[in-house]
Amino acid sequence: MRPVLYALLTVDGVGLAALVVVAVLALGGLFPTGAQAASLSQAPSSASDWAYLGAGLSTGLATIGAGIAVAATGSAALGSVAERPELFGRSLVYVGLAEGIAIYGLIVSIIILGRI
């Protein structure tokens, strides 16, 4: 966790500025305006509403997990290839497996949406 925070706070505050912009945009979507609040007065009750929520969560969380996995395996792969270039093929397989997590989440959401 510390290397991630350190990377966000470096590069002359550019990372911190990007983090602030993302936080403002994310929090701005949490508070609906007057017209949106009137349409949001009903809680999700039908099965299709829950299916859309599940599809979005499966894709979103899978891509976040894949991003974390690719960051870890990609940096380790670059370090190992820099020292021993013959390990490029093996390291490419590990990075590909990490990217597969996002594809699995997308497949799950397609299956969920196909059943609506």
Secondary structure, 3 states (H helix, E strand, C coil): CHHHHHHHHCCCCHHHHHHHHHHHHHHHCCCCCHHHHHHCCCCCCCHHHHHHHHHHHHHHHHHHHHHHHHHHHHHHHHHHHHHCHHHHHHHHHHHHHHHHHHHHHHHHHHHHHHCC
